[in-house]
């Protein structure tokens, strides 16, 4: 492994959150070697399988009324997740079964799951999680699922939040 390759891997490791944000926003992975490497990581079967398992566990635990700690380190927005259950399980199925998947959709799902301020973990407008998961589904496989355009807006706590635009 060359020094250049090692430095690129380190850069991707240390900046995966910001790279995911760029991919989720629709940046072209071919525009930057770090974006390309992160897109490959997100599209890997192993990574997609982990995300699918996480989505399934989240939907199952919310529906069963299990304590928040079982599903994640952050308390879950149970009502949001129960409302988005069908879309969450569809996203898990597509992550496991679809080839190819688009890195934008995988990055959107990754950010929903990992951001403690996302609609999956914080009480937001009714149906916000459903809307965001449906948007990710549309970008995941480029299917006929209606994908709502998204934009980032700051919350009072300064955390980025995905919101639907007209």
C-alpha positions in Angstrom: 0.0 0.0 0.0 1.4 3.4 -1.0 1.8 6.4 1.3 -0.7 8.2 -0.9 -3.3 5.4 -0.5 -2.7 5.3 3.3 -3.2 9.0 3.6 -6.4 8.8 1.5 -7.8 6.0 3.8 -6.9 8.1 6.8 -8.6 11.1 5.4 -11.8 9.1 4.6 -11.8 7.6 8.1 -11.4 11.0 9.8 -13.9 12.8 7.6 -16.6 10.2 7.0 -19.3 12.3 8.6 -18.6 15.3 6.3 -18.1 13.0 3.3 -21.5 11.4 4.0 -23.1 14.9 4.1 -21.7 15.7 0.7 -22.8 12.4 -0.8 -26.3 12.8 0.8 -26.5 16.2 -0.8 -25.8 14.7 -4.2 -22.1 15.6 -4.7 -20.6 13.4 -7.5 -18.3 10.8 -6.0 -16.0 11.1 -9.0 -15.2 14.7 -8.1 -12.9 13.7 -5.3 -10.9 10.5 -4.5 -12.1 10.7 -0.9 -15.7 10.9 -1.9 -15.2 8.0 -4.3 -13.6 5.8 -1.6 -16.4 6.7 0.9 -19.1 6.0 -1.7 -17.5 2.5 -2.3 -17.5 1.9 1.4 -21.2 2.9 1.7 -22.2 0.7 -1.2 -20.3 -2.4 0.0 -22.6 -5.4 0.8 -21.2 -5.6 4.3 -21.9 -2.0 5.2 -25.4 -2.1 3.6 -26.1 -5.3 5.6 -25.2 -3.5 8.9 -27.4 -0.6 8.0 -30.3 -2.9 7.0 -30.0 -4.8 10.4 -30.0 -1.5 12.2 -33.2 -0.3 10.4 -34.9 -3.6 11.1 -34.0 -3.6 14.7 -35.1 0.0 15.1 -38.5 -0.7 13.5 -39.0 -3.9 15.5 -38.0 -2.4 18.8 -40.2 0.6 18.4 -43.2 -1.5 17.4 -42.7 -3.8 20.3 -42.4 -0.9 22.8 -39.0 -2.1 23.9 -36.9 0.3 26.0 -35.0 3.0 24.0 -31.6 1.6 25.0 -32.2 -1.6 23.2 -32.4 0.0 19.7 -29.7 2.6 20.1 -27.5 4.7 22.4 -29.9 7.7 21.8 -33.5 7.6 22.9 -35.7 6.9 19.9 -38.7 8.9 18.7 -41.0 5.9 19.0 -44.0 7.5 17.3 -41.9 8.7 14.4 -40.4 5.2 13.9 -43.7 3.4 14.2 -45.2 5.7 11.6 -42.2 5.1 9.3 -42.0 1.4 9.9 -43.0 0.2 6.4 -40.5 2.6 4.8 -37.8 1.5 7.2 -38.3 -2.1 6.4 -38.5 -1.3 2.7 -35.2 0.5 3.0 -33.6 -2.5 4.8 -34.9 -4.8 2.0 -33.4 -2.6 -0.7 -30.1 -2.3 1.1 -29.8 -6.0 1.2 -31.2 -7.0 -2.2 -30.7 -4.1 -4.7 -27.8 -3.9 -7.0 -26.6 -1.3 -7.7 -27.5 1.2 -5.1 -26.7 4.9 -5.3 -24.3 6.3 -2.7 -26.6 9.3 -2.2 -29.4 7.2 -0.8 -27.1 5.1 1.4 -25.5 8.2 2.8 -28.9 9.7 3.6 -29.8 6.5 5.5 -26.4 6.5 7.2 -26.9 10.0 8.4 -30.5 9.4 9.6 -29.3 6.5 11.7 -26.1 8.1 13.1 -27.4 11.6 13.8 -28.9 11.8 17.3 -30.7 14.9 16.1 -32.4 13.2 13.2 -36.2 12.6 13.1 -35.6 9.0 14.2 -34.3 10.2 17.6 -35.9 13.6 18.2 -39.5 14.7 18.3 -40.1 16.7 15.2 -43.2 17.3 13.0 -45.4 14.3 12.6 -44.3 12.2 9.7 -40.8 13.8 9.4 -39.0 10.5 9.7 -41.3 8.9 7.1 -40.7 11.8 4.7 -36.9 11.5 5.1 -36.8 7.8 4.8 -39.0 8.0 1.7 -36.6 10.6 0.2 -33.7 8.3 0.9 -35.5 5.4 -0.8 -36.0 7.4 -3.9 -32.3 8.3 -4.1 -31.2 4.7 -3.1 -32.2 3.0 -6.2 -33.5 5.8 -8.4 -36.8 4.0 -8.4 -40.3 5.4 -9.1 -40.7 6.1 -5.4 -41.3 9.8 -5.1 -38.2 11.4 -3.6 -38.8 14.7 -1.9 -36.1 17.3 -2.5 -34.2 17.9 0.7 -32.2 20.8 2.1 -30.2 21.2 5.3 -31.4 23.7 7.8 -30.0 24.5 11.2 -32.0 23.7 14.4 -31.8 25.9 17.4 -29.1 23.5 18.8 -27.1 24.1 15.6 -27.5 20.5 14.4 -28.2 20.1 10.7 -31.7 18.7 10.0 -33.0 17.4 6.7 -36.3 19.2 5.7 -38.6 18.9 2.7 -38.6 21.7 0.2 -41.4 22.4 -2.2 
